[in-house]
Amino acid sequence: MDLKARLLEQDIQLPENFFPNIQKYKEHLFKWNKIHNMTGAKNEATVNNFIYDAVYPVSFLKKYKNLLDIGTGAGFPGMILAIALPETEVTLVEPLVKRASFLQFIKADLDLKNVTVVKKRVEDMQAQHFELVTSRAVTDTKMLLKLSENFRDASSTLLFYKGEKVFDEVDSDMPHKIIQTTHKDGLTRHYLLLGENI
């Protein structure tokens, strides 16, 4: 089953231009990857799994005015969410020059008016409030809570893309929800939602 069929099967609401934009994104990613090693995903099946993984939360997220993605890398999940959520202002934080340049290029090529790319470590950013903070494969939950403290308040929601260790990283007194899904490659993804409004 291809990426489009898998996403449509989940009944995820996506804009009309999502799949054409994703196709362009993938083509650019493969070109850049040959020179700059943007991501460990080297073939289309793996990249499709990464995209599915990134966009799946659209099936359960509320609407948010703005979103901060910490450590976007080659675009997972922040750029994919930006393509899926054109009404949400998305700030992508990526300190590595090559990856930040790639994100900037994708923003321009796809004319993504809702995207801001910040080439910094999140610790060096000025404090700002976001309704949703996301991160995938950056660090453990405790560290992510620390890294995000200048960018959220009690009303914010946090969405962290986690593996099996998620259960060891969450204190039972934290208001949280863990949504699990098994991807095509057999891996189980744990989406950790934190916040008072989940």
Residue pairs with C-beta under 8 A, 6 or more apart in sequence:
1 9
1 184
2 48
3 22
3 48
3 51
3 52
4 19
6 48
6 52
6 184
7 14
7 52
7 55
10 56
10 59
11 59
12 55
12 56
12 58
12 59
12 84
13 58
14 55
14 58
14 84
15 83
15 84
15 86
18 83
18 84
21 83
21 110
22 51
22 80
22 83
24 109
24 110
25 75
25 79
25 80
25 83
25 106
25 110
26 44
26 47
26 51
28 102
28 105
28 106
28 109
29 38
29 39
29 47
29 74
29 75
29 102
30 47
32 38
32 74
32 98
32 102
32 105
33 39
33 42
33 74
36 98
36 99
36 102
38 73
38 74
38 98
38 99
38 102
39 47
39 50
39 73
39 74
39 76
41 47
41 49
41 50
41 74
45 185
46 185
49 183
49 184
49 185
49 187
50 76
50 80
51 76
51 80
52 183
52 184
53 76
53 77
53 136
53 161
53 183
53 189
54 75
54 76
54 77
54 80
54 81
54 136
54 161
55 77
55 80
55 81
55 84
56 181
56 189
56 191
57 77
57 81
57 159
57 179
57 191
58 81
58 84
58 85
60 179
60 191
61 132
61 159
62 157
62 197
63 87
63 88
64 85
64 88
64 131
64 132
64 157
65 88
65 89
65 131
66 88
66 89
66 90
66 91
66 130
66 131
66 132
67 78
67 81
67 82
67 85
67 88
67 89
67 90
67 91
67 130
67 131
67 132
67 133
67 134
68 91
68 93
68 128
68 130
68 132
68 133
68 134
68 148
68 151
69 77
69 78
69 81
69 90
69 91
69 92
69 93
69 133
69 134
69 135
70 93
70 122
70 133
70 134
70 135
70 138
70 144
70 147
70 148
71 93
71 94
71 95
71 122
71 135
71 136
71 137
71 138
72 78
72 79
72 92
72 93
72 94
72 99
72 103
73 94
73 96
73 99
73 136
73 137
74 99
74 102
74 103
75 92
75 102
75 103
75 106
76 136
76 137
77 134
77 136
77 161
78 90
78 92
78 134
79 90
79 92
79 103
79 106
79 115
81 88
81 90
81 134
82 88
82 90
82 92
82 112
82 114
82 115
83 110
83 112
85 114
86 112
86 114
87 114
88 114
88 132
89 114
89 116
90 114
90 115
90 116
91 115
91 116
91 118
91 130
92 103
92 115
92 116
92 117
92 118
93 118
93 120
93 121
93 122
93 125
94 100
94 103
94 117
94 118
94 119
95 119
95 120
95 121
97 119
100 117
100 118
100 119
103 115
103 117
104 117
106 112
107 115
107 117
118 125
122 147
122 148
122 151
123 147
125 150
125 151
127 150
127 151
128 150
128 151
129 151
129 152
129 153
129 156
130 151
130 152
130 156
131 155
131 156
131 157
132 156
132 157
132 158
132 159
133 148
133 151
133 152
133 156
133 157
133 158
133 159
134 158
134 159
134 160
134 161
135 144
135 147
135 148
135 159
135 160
135 161
136 160
136 161
137 161
138 144
138 147
139 147
140 165
140 169
141 160
141 162
141 166
141 169
141 170
141 192
141 194
142 169
144 158
144 160
145 158
145 194
148 158
152 158
154 195
154 196
155 195
155 196
155 197
156 195
157 193
157 194
157 195
157 197
157 198
158 192
158 193
158 194
158 195
159 191
159 192
159 193
160 166
160 191
160 192
160 194
161 189
161 190
161 191
161 192
162 169
162 189
162 190
162 191
162 192
163 189
163 190
164 188
164 190
166 178
166 190
166 192
167 178
169 192
170 176
170 178
170 192
170 194
174 194
175 194
175 195
175 196
175 198
176 192
176 193
176 194
176 198
177 192
177 193
177 198
178 190
178 191
178 192
178 193
179 190
179 191
179 193
180 188
180 189
180 190
180 191
181 188
181 189
181 191
182 188
182 189
183 189
